[in-house]
Amino acid sequence: MISGNNMTTPVQIKNKKAGFEYFLVEEFSAGIMLTGTEIKSIRKGKASLNEAYCAFTGHELYIRNMHVAPYTHGSYNNHEPKRERKLLLTARELRKLKTRIEERGFTLIPLLLYINEKGLAKVDIALAKGKKLYDKRETIKKKDIQRDMDRGGV
């Protein structure tokens, strides 16, 4: 049996603003609970992490505001585009994250949504601390200097 998946490019949906808006302290890889039409849309690359964030409800971690476009061939049982989706982590990781989140200034943000080699959807999330305006300016300055050096200037 030949699978058509081997010939397609791997799905990697990035949160491009994350590194600019936050200091990334620690990263985790989590599974994500999806419906059938959601995984099909993600495999086609029809998802966005731009406005997404992670939050605890009780002892469970959910990703909120992640947009997954409705599946084009879905019928009446198509999914809600911005619904809450449960993240799957070990109990130890969940306890660790919950204690860190309760500290002042920490938040959980999704960095990357991808399909692993087993065909499962995974989300890389990061424990992050928000940057101040002057930190963002410093990041821009470093990027400009690096770009100039790569071009052979300066």
C-alpha positions as CSV (number, residue, x, y, z in Angstrom):
1,M,0.0,0.0,0.0
2,I,1.5,3.4,-1.0
3,S,0.6,6.4,1.0
4,G,0.1,9.7,-0.6
5,N,1.3,11.5,2.5
6,N,5.0,10.9,1.7
7,M,5.0,13.2,-1.3
8,T,3.4,16.2,0.3
9,T,5.3,18.8,2.2
10,P,5.1,18.6,6.0
11,V,2.6,20.8,7.7
12,Q,4.2,23.4,9.9
13,I,2.1,26.4,11.0
14,K,4.2,28.9,12.9
15,N,3.3,31.8,15.2
16,K,5.6,34.4,13.7
17,K,4.9,37.1,16.3
18,A,5.8,34.9,19.3
19,G,9.6,35.5,19.3
20,F,9.0,39.2,18.9
21,E,6.3,39.7,21.5
22,Y,7.7,37.4,24.2
23,F,10.9,36.1,25.9
24,L,10.6,32.3,25.4
25,V,11.6,30.6,28.7
26,E,10.8,27.0,28.2
27,E,9.2,24.9,25.4
28,F,7.0,21.9,25.5
29,S,5.4,19.6,22.9
30,A,1.8,18.8,23.4
31,G,-0.8,16.6,21.6
32,I,-4.0,18.3,20.6
33,M,-7.6,16.8,20.6
34,L,-9.2,17.4,17.3
35,T,-12.3,16.4,15.4
36,G,-12.1,14.7,12.0
37,T,-12.8,17.8,9.9
38,E,-10.2,19.8,12.0
39,I,-7.3,17.4,11.3
40,K,-8.2,17.4,7.6
41,S,-8.1,21.2,7.5
42,I,-4.8,21.3,9.3
43,R,-3.3,18.7,6.9
44,K,-4.2,21.2,4.1
45,G,-2.5,24.0,6.1
46,K,-5.7,25.9,6.8
47,A,-5.0,27.0,10.4
48,S,-3.6,30.0,12.2
49,L,-1.9,30.5,15.5
50,N,-1.6,34.4,15.3
51,E,-4.2,35.2,18.0
52,A,-4.0,31.9,19.9
53,Y,-3.1,31.4,23.6
54,C,-3.2,28.7,26.2
55,A,-5.2,28.7,29.4
56,F,-6.0,26.3,32.2
57,T,-9.6,25.3,33.0
58,G,-9.4,23.4,36.2
59,H,-6.4,21.0,35.9
60,E,-6.7,20.8,32.1
61,L,-4.9,23.0,29.5
62,Y,-6.7,24.3,26.5
63,I,-5.6,26.3,23.4
64,R,-8.0,29.1,22.7
65,N,-8.6,31.4,19.7
66,M,-6.7,29.1,17.3
67,H,-8.4,29.4,13.9
68,V,-8.9,26.2,12.0
69,A,-10.8,26.9,8.7
70,P,-13.9,24.7,8.2
71,Y,-13.2,21.7,6.0
72,T,-14.3,22.4,2.4
73,H,-15.9,18.9,2.0
74,G,-17.4,18.9,5.6
75,S,-21.1,18.6,5.9
76,Y,-23.5,19.5,8.7
77,N,-21.0,18.1,11.3
78,N,-18.2,20.6,10.4
79,H,-16.3,22.1,13.3
80,E,-16.5,25.6,14.9
81,P,-13.4,27.5,13.6
82,K,-12.2,29.1,16.9
83,R,-13.4,26.5,19.5
84,E,-11.3,25.5,22.6
85,R,-9.2,22.5,22.0
86,K,-7.7,20.4,24.8
87,L,-3.9,20.0,24.9
88,L,-2.5,16.7,26.0
89,L,0.5,16.8,28.4
90,T,1.7,14.6,31.2
91,A,0.4,15.3,34.7
92,R,3.9,16.4,35.8
93,E,4.2,18.9,33.0
94,L,0.7,20.3,33.7
95,R,1.5,20.8,37.4
96,K,4.8,22.5,36.5
97,L,3.1,24.8,34.0
98,K,0.3,25.7,36.3
99,T,2.6,26.7,39.1
100,R,4.7,28.8,36.7
101,I,1.6,30.5,35.2
102,E,0.5,31.6,38.6
103,E,3.8,33.5,38.9
104,R,3.5,37.1,37.8
105,G,4.1,37.9,34.2
106,F,4.2,34.3,32.7
107,T,1.9,33.1,30.0
108,L,1.6,30.1,27.6
109,I,1.7,30.7,23.9
110,P,1.6,28.3,21.0
111,L,4.7,28.5,18.7
112,L,4.2,25.8,16.1
113,L,1.4,23.4,14.9
114,Y,2.7,20.4,13.0
115,I,1.9,16.8,12.0
116,N,4.5,14.4,13.4
117,E,5.8,11.3,11.6
118,K,3.0,9.1,13.0
119,G,0.4,11.5,11.5
120,L,-0.7,13.1,14.8
121,A,-1.2,16.8,15.3
122,K,1.2,18.4,17.8
123,V,1.6,21.9,19.2
124,D,4.9,23.3,20.5
125,I,4.0,25.7,23.3
126,A,6.3,28.0,25.3
127,L,6.3,29.4,28.7
128,A,6.9,33.0,28.0
129,K,7.2,36.4,29.6
130,G,6.0,39.5,27.7
131,K,8.5,42.0,26.3
132,K,8.4,45.7,27.0
133,L,8.5,48.2,24.1
134,Y,12.3,48.8,24.6
135,D,12.9,45.1,24.5
136,K,11.1,44.9,21.1
137,R,13.2,47.8,19.8
138,E,16.3,45.9,20.9
139,T,15.1,42.8,19.0
140,I,14.6,44.8,15.8
141,K,18.0,46.4,16.2
142,K,19.7,43.0,16.5
143,K,17.8,41.6,13.5
144,D,18.9,44.6,11.4
145,I,22.5,44.2,12.4
146,Q,22.4,40.5,11.7
147,R,20.8,41.1,8.3
148,D,23.5,43.6,7.4
149,M,26.3,41.2,8.4
150,D,24.7,38.4,6.4
151,R,24.7,40.7,3.3
152,G,28.3,41.5,3.8
153,G,27.8,45.1,4.7
154,V,28.8,47.1,7.8
